[in-house]
């Protein structure tokens, strides 16, 4: 005879966490629709406002300044108030800045709007990562982060075609109005539907069962409230520093594909504008596959071996070394189509690493995932900010396209080696002794 308890034990987990994953993927896609649109609209905007190439380089760069600066503050806010409120608010804010982009009237107003746009998007990935803290079990975090970043790359890949169609029909301003409306619609749905914890979701919607909640929680009982994590204490984490110092090497390289690839294909490989628009998307589509594969593979290795350090390191390091290896032939190939193929292989390898980076933020951060990922992304975006400027400077002084690619390849090797010091199995709480600090504080209070 089977009792009620036995029946519950055999209950099949629901799949609500995958719906959460899908909805988060949509906002990752939206972030890149909004980011990449301005690059595609560049020729028309530069002509309308009389902006030269140097000024346009500044327009593209200032986004990264505020994007990097506000990662940690908004990550902290996401940890404090929850992903439901904070993510809805910041998507609304940057969508309004997307509207404002369509309303600028000169170079100065465009720079100001881009600075504010960077503030809004700064919180997207840290807060979305925080959204997974209570929703994804440890053995699915790599897949979740890889899949979401794959959605971002897919958004970047399809944006040129979408923007071209809209601009051709209604002008460049319409692009920003339409994309802003998509963002506002997503924010409204997120705030109405999402809940920060599965237990809250069950109370509101009732469509998640206890089996899935136990799966997410690892079968653990209710946990005590986590100790506070002062930011100055986080700075003492060696684990966090090695992860954060490796991430700029990824960011530096991926922004080459985002900013300089179209010019490389036109000027160095002789592509027409239309052909460039098609072929420039191919490396990004390859990156989309790499995103999903890298996170999934890392999770599988962890499940198979039970060794988190090996599972995270081997995928991230292999991907970055693949990227470094294919980047040089991509720059040097005489055949234009082969150059695109090599660069697609390079971005495929590079994107295998990104889901692992963000999965480690969940591995070590748990309740502090927003803060931890904010720190990593802040330091990482130093690489993003420097990338278009350094690439352009090297190209300007040497006149050869291979040298900036060679620099990026070397930087990636350094980033891969830093992974040897990253331990995804060592949580922030354990490394910094936060439980002991909290106990000592309570003892003094008594």
Secondary structure, DSSP 8 states (H G I E B T S, - for coil): ---HHHHHHT-----HHHHHHHHHHHHHHHHHHHHHHHHHSHHHHHHHHT--HHHHHHHHHHHHHHHHHTHHHHHHHHHHH-HHHHHHHHHHHHHHHHHHHTT--SHHHHHHHHHHHHHHHHHHHHHHHHHHTTTS-GGGHHHHHHHHHHHHHHHHHHHHHHHHHHHHHH-HHHHHHHHHHHHHHHHHHHHHH--SSHHHHHHHT----HHHHHHHHTT-----------HHHHTT-HHHHHHHHHHHHHHHHHHHHHHTHHHIIIIIT---HHHHHHHHHHHHHHHHHHHHHHHHHHHHHHHHH--HHHHHHHHHHHHHHHHHHHHHHHHH-SSHHHHHHHHHHHHHHHHHHHHHHHHHHHHHHGGGHHHHHHHHHHHHHHHHHHHHHHHHHHHHHH--HHHHHHHHHHHHHHHHHHGGG--TTS-HHHHHTHHHHHHHHHHHH-
